[in-house]
Amino acid sequence: MGGAVPMGYVVIDKALVVKADEAKSIRTIFAEYLALGSVRQLAIQLNELGVVSKQRTNRHGRGSGGTSFSRGALYNILRNPIYIGKVRHKEELHVGLHEAIIDNTTWTLAQTQLAEHGGKKISAIRRSAKCQLDGILFDSKERAMRTTYASKSVRKDCTTRTKRYWYYTTTVCGSEDRTKVERLPADEVERVVLHGLRKRLADTRWLADQISGHEREATLVGILRTIEQHGGQGDGSDDSALLQVFANIIDRIDAQRDRLVVTANLATLADADTTHSSIPATFEIPFQRRQNGRAKPIIFAAKDTPQQDPDLIALVADARRWAGELLDGKASSVLQITEREGLRSGSVSRVLPLAWLAPDISTAILEGRQPLHLSAKTLRKLRELPLDWERQRQILGFAPL
């Protein structure tokens, strides 16, 4: 075995052997943690009990250890599967040849408690605590907005992990009313800003109007060259890096109820070896907020950006699948489908007419171009959906062809 010998064991003939006094300390650590439920309190308790770290002597005869445990050291002990007779290799556990110190029940309880109290192993790449628009984004009352996040435990592949949802939140000072704090989802607002920037920087006529009187020809050429170098009209494959580049031209963004007002300095895009005075430019990016269901997250997007609704798409897909089964004889009746799917009586009958939606309506739903009010819930509530495609467009809010 390579590396330092873990507390609780010694090496004899190249094998791990339990060291009785240290093993007793390991059992105490697990027992006290399960009783206290806090690694911080555990460190204090172990110090009071006189339980100290493993004493070691290096090859030069110098001693170390025998001191109070840090919280980091305790987390490592509590997570180490070596104490249940196993070894970890490439995130997989294998049965070891050494004797266990902790029983499986104690180990499982400790891992569950660690997960519930935020002591899970960090496996994801840490994201910077500051987002791209931190400090230049202001709310509708002209208050600065800063980066913050909310955490939620999610279970994937039999593993519970913490997922962070990033936001820009109003910075509240002193006794200011905290109930009127404004919050915007970071990823969505950054995507909208980048979409608006791309659109403006691709408009050479708009650029020419903004730099009129600022050594127009040379400046415009320099700006266009910079945009081309950084892929200002790219395909969105590296939006975060591109936003970091173009965020340098933004002086301020004011988030109003239905639009972002962007104030920029286009001179920062001109050739670096040429001196230019400030070229101020202001433009607006309309946006809208969508929420498909009370429990669904708010989607913050530019008005002309398609927004796919997974529930709506799934509903139309179910209707087509069920209709196909009935026509092909794979299902004998609507009742059979209802019972098989575990749905309430009448659910399948209300959805089936969606199998005969006009092709342009189906395509619009699939691409996320449906009207704002149209959702899976509104379709389920329809009393009747006519087969006539023009009537369908009128009822569902699509423009006539």
N, C-alpha and C positions, 0 to 999 in steps of 0.2 A: 504494500500500500504506500503510495506517495503522499507527500505533504505532511503537515503536523499531525501528530496523533491526537485524536479527539479526547476531550475530558471523559473520564470513565473507563478508559482503556490504556493498556501498555502493550508494547510489541515484544513478543517472545517467539523466537524462531520464525520470524517474518509473518507472524499471525497475531491478530488482535485478541487480547485476553482481558477479561473484566478485572478492573482494579477496585476492590471492595469499597474503600472509603470514598473514592470519587464517584462510584456508581450510586452510593447512598446520596451524595449531593445532587446528582442528576435526577434521581427520583424525587428528591425534595423540591427541585426547581419545577418539575412538571406538576406535582401535587399543589404547590403554593400558587402556581399560575392558574390552575383550574379553580382554586378557591377564591383568588383575588380578581381574576378577569382583566388584569392590567399589567403590562410589562413594566410600566413606570413604578407601580406599587410593588411589583415583584422584586425589583432591584433594591428598593428600600427595605423590604422584609428580609431578603437574603443577607443584606448588610447587618441587620439587627441580629440575625441568627448565626452570623459568623461564617456563612458559606461563601467561599472565595474561589477565584478562578484556578485553573490547573497550574501547578508549579512546574516549570521546565528549566532544563540546563542545556545550553548549547555546547558545541564541540570545543569551544574555548573555555568552558567551565563557568561561564557567566549565567547567573540565574535570572528568571523572569516569572511573572505570574504571581499567584497567591494574593491577588488584590480584589477589590470589589468589582462586580460585574457591571459592564456598560449595558445599556439597553440593546445595542447592536449585537453584542456577544450573546445575550439571552435570546434574541430572535433567532440567531443562527443555531443555537442549541435546540430550541423548541421546534425548528423546522427540519432538523437533521434526521433523516430516516435511519441512520446508522444505529440509533438507539432502539429500533425495533428489529434489528438483525438484517437490515437491508442496506444496499448501496445504490446511489444514484449515478447513472451514466447516460448522458445526452437526454435529460428530462425523463428517463425511464427508470423504474425501480427494479432491482434484481435482488434475489435472496443471497445474502452473504454467508460466509463460512464462520462468522463470529457469533458469539452469544448475545442475545438481546438483553437490554437493561430495562426497557419500558414495555408493558403489554400493549397489544393492539388497541384495546378499548381506550386506554389513557391517551395514546397517540391520536386516535381519531377525534376524541373530545377536544384535545388541544388544538388540532388543525382547524376544527370547526369554529372554536372560539377565536382563533387568530383571524380567520376569514371574516367573521362577524364584526370584529373590532378593528378592521382595517390593517391587520398584520400580514396580509398576503404577500407573497413574493412578487416583486415588480418584474414583469416579463416584457412589458411594452417599452418602446422608446419614449423617454420623457419629452413632453412638449414644453416649449418655452412658456413661462408664465405670462409673457406679454405677446399679444397678437399684433398683426401688421398695422392696424389703425389706432393702436393705443395712444391716447394723448391728442390725436387730431380729429377724433370723432366727438361731436357734441349733440346733446339731446335737444328736444323741441323748446326747452327753456334756456338753451345756451350753456348748459352745465357740461363739463368735461365727462367723458365716459371712459372707463378703464376696464381692463380684462379681469374677468372672474370666471368661475366654473362651478358646476354642480356635479356631484358624483352619484352614480347609481350602480349597484351590483347587478351584473348580467351573467347568465349561465350559458356557456358554450362548450361543446365537446367535453361534457362532464366536468368542466372546470368553472368555478365562480371567479369572475374578474370584475374589477372596478372600471367603469367607463366614465370618462369625463365629458361633460357637455359644456362647451365654452361660450361665453357671452360677453357683450360689452354692457356695462352697467353704470348708471349715473353715480358720480362721486358726490356723496352727501357730506356737507360740512357742519360741524357743531350741532346746533339744535334744530337743524332743518328737518322738515317732515320727511321721514323715511318711507312713508306709505306711497309717496308720489315718485318713487324711483322708476326710471325707465330702463328697460332691458331689451337688447337685440341679440339674436343668435349670431355668434361670431362668423362661423363658416358661411352662412347664408348672406350676411351683409357684405362680407369680403367678396363673395362671388358676384353679387350685384354691382359692387363698385368696379370690379375688374371688367365686367360686361359693359358697363357704361363707359369706362376708359377706352376699351378697345373700339367701341363704336365711335367715340369722338376722335380718337387718334387715327382712325381709318378714313376720316372725312377731311381730305386735303383742302376743300373749300373753307370749311370751318377753321382749320389751322391757319390758312392764309388770312382770314378775316381777323383772327385774334392777334397775329403778329404784325399787322399792318402798321407801318411807321417804325418798326424795329429792325432796320437793315433787312428788309423783307425777304429778298431772294436767297441770300446766303444763309439766313437763319432758318428758313423753311427747309432748305436742302439739308442742313445739319440735323434738324429735328426728324425729318423723314428717314435719314440714314440711321439715327439712333433707334427709331421705332423698328426699322427693318432688322437691325442687328439683334434686338432683343425679342423678336417675334411678336410684335405688338398686335399682329393680326393672325396669331397662331391658332392652333386647334384646341387649346385648353389642356394639353397633356401635362403641363407643369405650371398650373395656375398660381401656386403659392410662391414659387420663385419669381414668376413674372410680376405678381403683385408687389413683391418686395422691391423690385426694380422701379416700377412705375409709381409706387407709393411715395417715392422721394419727390415727385413733382407736386404732391398734394399738400397744401398748407392747412386746409380745414375742411371738414365735412359736417354739415348741419342736418341732423335727422329730423325731418318734419313728419307729419302724420302719414302722408302718402308719397313723399319724395325725399331724395337726398340732394342737398345743395352743396356742390363741390367747388371749392376755390383752389385753383392750382397756379403754379408758376411754370410756364412752358419753357422758360430760359434754361431750366435744368436739363432739358433734353437736347439742347444745342451742343455743338462740338465743344469738347472739354478744353481744347487749346485756343478757343476764341472767347473773348470777354463780351458778355451781353448784359444789358440792364434787365431788370425784372420784366417778365411778360405775363401779367396777371390774366387769368381766364376763369370765368364762372359758368357752370352749366348744371342742369338738373337731371337727376336720374329717377324717373317715376318708378314706384314699386308697389307691391300689394302683399298683404298677409293672407295666407290660406291655412285653414285648419279643417281637415277632413275627419270630423268626429271629435268629441270632447276630450278623449284620452290621447289623441294624436298630437304630435308636436306642431308648433306654428311654423309654417314655411314662409320664408321671407324671400321674395323673388322679384326681378324686373317684370314689368307688365307684359312684355312681349316674349318672356321666357316660358317655354312649355313646362308644365308640371304634371308628371304622371301620377295618377292616383292608383296605387296597387290594389285597393279594395274594389274600385270601380272596374278595373281591367279584369280582375279575378271573377267578378260577377258576370260580366259578358262572356268570359271564357267558360264558366260553368253552364250558362244557358246554351251555348253552342255544343258543349260536350253532351249535355243531357238530351238535347234535341237529336243529336247524331245517334245516340244510343237507342232512342225511341224509333227513329226512322230505319235503323239497321236491324232492329229486333233484338238488340243486346239487352234491352230493358223492356219488360212487358207492359209496364204502366207507370204513371206518375207516382202512384202510391209506393211502388217498389223502390223507385229512386229516393223518395222521401224517407222511407224506413232505412234504406242503406246508408244514406248520408246523415241520419240522425237529426233531421230537421222537423220543424213544426208543420202541422197540416196546412197546406196552402202555400208554403214557401216556394216550392218548386214551380207550382202553377203560375205564381206571380212573376217569376224570373224567366220562365221559358220564352215569352215573346221577344226578349232581348236577342234571341238567336236570329231574328229576322230584322235587325236594325239595318238602316241604309248603310251601304259600304263606306260612304264618306264619314258617317257618324262613328262607325266602328274604328276607322283609321284615326280619326281625331282623338278618340278616347285612348287608343293604344299609344299615340304620340304625345299625349298630355295637353291637347289643344281644346279640351272641352270647356264649356262656359263655367264661370266660377261657381255658380250655384249647383251644378250637376255633380252628384256624388252617388255612391252606392245606396245610401239611405234614401235619397230622393227617388231613385229608380224603383226601389222596393215598395215605396208608398204609392206609385202610380196605379190608379184604378184600372186603367186600360191603355194599352199602347197599340195604336192602329198599324196596319200593315202598310199603308200608304206612306212612302218615304217623305213626301213633302209635309204631310201632317206631323210626322215624327220630328222633323226639323223645327216646326212651329212649337210643338209641345215642349221639346227639350231645350229650346233656346239657341238653335243653330241657324246661321244665315241661310236663306234660300239659295238654291243653285240656279 
